[in-house]
Amino acid sequence: MAAKLASSRYGKGEVKVKKVTRHKDYHELIDFAVSVYCEGDFTDAHLKGDNSAVLPTDTQRNTIYILAKDHPLDSIESFGIFLSDHLLKANTQFTSVQVEIAQNIWERIPVNGKKHPTTYRKAGQEQWLTAVHRTHDSLAVQSGIRDLEILKTTDSGFSDFKVDDFTTLKDTDDRVLNTVLKSIWPYKSTDVDFAKERQTIQTTLLDAFAGHKSLSVQHTLYAMGEQVLAKTKAIDSISLEMPNVHNLLFDLSRFNRENKSEIFHVTEEPYGIITGVVSR
């Protein structure tokens, strides 16, 4: 049987951009990485070496920088829409364009009780995410966060679980709950204030995590998703990935000392994997 090209897409990955918007009284820093995936009929490029339909990825990189200059970058979602619209309109050979953006978070450093107008520090490893998928007659946007590490020192337990011959874990009604949150939510419409919705969703996730009396990571994951859906009408579902980063009591009894849930050691690997999608 002869081979055939079943599908093809290409693009430019991890184009890193920093933009400084110079307001009168302060500077605003936006730091993000863009990946572009273009799909279309590139059969001749693959089979014949005919590149006439192939927009160079070098051009795609230049386009990202130029459009970042032209766009206010009020949100990575709106920039993704702007970029995908330009690429699809300028390249009729493309049947779809997907733009994925990950934004690093920076915050202005406080000096003498006030935020310094032009000096920043990176706010941990957290990233804001978006993926914009556009065809000639459709547009879909999803957003998210990843690598947001959160921890609570009490109001978390895990007990009455299934036990078999290999079980060594003991029940506990008070433990450290530590996770590195990843969450993705698709928008029902693109006619929304993306920056406002992101703030609402992230604040709700953190409030729910802090306020929930957790009987398991699964229990808290559902409560977080449930509260987000109660807070916003812009989405109908939210996925959450919450690995259980184990903080284990260190045995001080060997040294004639009592450990009253004060000293812990962290086991980075292996860790529990807990995921779920909460929907209406």
N, C-alpha and C positions, 0 to 999 in steps of 0.2 A: 504494500500500500504506500502510495506517495505521501511524503510529508507535506504539511500545510501550516501556515502561520495562523494559529487560533486567535491570538490577540496580541496587542502591542501597545505599550505606552512608555513614555520617557520623560525626562525633565531635569531639573536642577535641584540638588539637595543641600540643605543646611547653609543657605545663604545668610550670613550673619550681618545684621544691621544694627547700628546705634544711631538714633536721631535725637538731637538736642533742639528743643523749641525754646527760643530765647524770649520769654515774657519780660515785661518791664521790671518786675520786682524779683523774679526768680527764673531759673531754668528748669525745664521739664525733660527728663531723660527716659527714652523708650528703647529697650534692648530686646531684640527678638531674632529668631532664625526662621527662614522661610524655605519650604520645600514645595516644588511645583511638579505635578504629574500631568502630562498631556496625552490624551488618547485619540486615535484616529486611524485612518487607513495608511499605514506605512509599509505596505507590502513590498512596493518597489525598492524601498531603502533596504529591506532585509534580503530580498531575493535577487535584486539586480545591482545593488549599490547606488541606486538613483536617489540622491539626497534632496531633490527639488521640493519635497513637501516637509522637510525637516528644518524647523526653526532651531538654530544652534542654542545649546544650553548656555553658552556664553552670552548670547543675546538675552536669554531669559534672566540671567543674573543681572545684566545691565538694566533691564526693564524694572526689576524689583527695586533697585536703588533709585531710579528716576521717579518711579511712581511713589516711593516713600517720601521723596522730596515734595511731590505735588499734593499728597494727601495729609490731612490734619492728624491722622493716627489717633483719633479719639478712642478707637478700640481695634484690636487685631481682627475682630470679625468684620468690621466695616472695610478695613484695608484688604482683607482676603476677598471680599466681594468685589471691590474696586479692581484688584489685580486680575481676578479670574474673568471679569467682564472685558477688560482690555485685551487679554490674551485670546479669548474666544472670538471677539469681534475682529481682531487683526489677523486671525489665522483661520480661514474658513475650512481648512483641511482638518482642524481639530473637531472631534465630536464631543469631547468633554474636557474640562480642566478641573483638577483638584489642587487646592492650595491648603497646605498644612503649616501652621505657625505655632511656635512655642516662644512665649515671652518670659524673660527673666525679670524678677521683681527687684527694683532698687528703691531705697527710701532716703530722703534727705537727712543728713546727720544733725541731731540737735546740738546746738552750741548756746550756752548760757540760757537754757530753757526755751529756745526758739529754733525752729528748723532752719538750718543754713540754706541760703537761697541757691547755692551752686555746688554743694558738696554732698556726695552720696555714699551710702554703703549698701552692699548687696544683702537683701533680706532672705538669707538662707538659700536652700536648693529648690524651693517651690517654683513651679512654672505654670503659667496660664496657657491654655491650649485652645486652638480652634481648627476645624477642618471645614472648608467651603468646597462644595461640589456643584459645578455648573455645567449644564448642557445648553443647547440652543433654545430649549423651551422649559427648563427647570432650574431651580436653585435651592440648595439645601445647606443649612449651617448647623454645626454642632460645636459646643464649647466644652471646656473642662479644666481641671487642674491635676497636677501630678507632683509627686515628691514633697507633699506637704506633711511634715512629721508633726504629729500631735500626741499628747500623753496626758493621762490623768492618774493621780497618785492614790485615789480611793474611789468609792462608789462603783467598783467593778469586781465581779466574782465569776466563778465557773464551777458548777457543782451538779450532782445528780445526773452526770453523763453516763453513756453506755460503758460498761466495764466488761472486759473479757480476760482470758488467762494471761495476756501480755500487757495489761494495763498497770502502770506504775504511778500515774498522776493522781494526786490527792485533791479532794474537794477544797475549795477556798471561797470565802465570801468577801475577801478583801485582798485585792492584788493591784499591781500597776498595769494599766491598759495603755499600750504604746503601739501606734501604727503609723504607716507612711501612706497617706491617703491619695488615691487616684480616683477621680470621678469624671464622668462624661455625661452630657445631657444634650439631646437634639432639640432644636427649637421647632415649634409648630409652624412658625411664620418667620420671615426675615424682616418683617415690619415691626421691630422691637428696638428698644434702647439697650444695646448689648452690654454696655458698661454698667448700667443700672441693674440689669438682671443678674449679671455676674456677681456684683456686690451683694445683692439680695440672697442669691443661692449660697455663696461662700459663707456669708455671715450666719445664715440659717444652719448650714452644716456644722459650723463650729459651735454655735449655741446649743444645738441638739446633742453634740458629743459631750459638751461640758455638763449639761443638765440632766443627762439620762442616767438612771440607776441601772447599770449594765449587768445582765445575767450571763452574757456571752458577747463576743464580737458580733455574731449574727444578730443578736437582739438589738444592739446599738446601731448596726448598719441599717436595719429596717426603720428604726426610729428616725434616723437622720434623713433617709429618703422620704419617709412619710411626711415629716415636717416641711421639707422643701416643696413637695407637691401641694401642701396646704397653703404655702406662702406665696406661690407664683402660679399664674395661669399660662405662662409663656411656654411651658413644657408639659409633656404628658408622661415622661419617664426619665429616670436617672439611674445610671449604673455606678456602683461603688466597688472599689477594690481596696481591702483593708487587711494587709498582712499583719499577723500577730507577732510583733517584735517582743521576744520573751525577755522580761526583766525578772531574774530569779534571785531569791534571797540567798545571800552568801552565808555559808555555815561558819558562824563565829564561835560555836560551842567548843570547837577544838582548841580555842584560845581562852576558854573560860569567860567568854563574853556573850551577852544576850543580844540577839538581833531583833529589835522591835520594829520590823518593817522599815528599816532605815538604810541598810546597805545592800545593794543589788549588783549582780553582774549580768551583762547583756550577752545573749547568744545570738550573733548575727545570722548564723546558719546552723541548722535548718530553722525554718519559721513556718508558722501556720499560714495558709492561704485561704482567705475568705472573700468571696465576691457575691454580688447580687444585683439584680435590677428591680427597682421599685417603680410601679406604673399605676396609672389610674384604672 
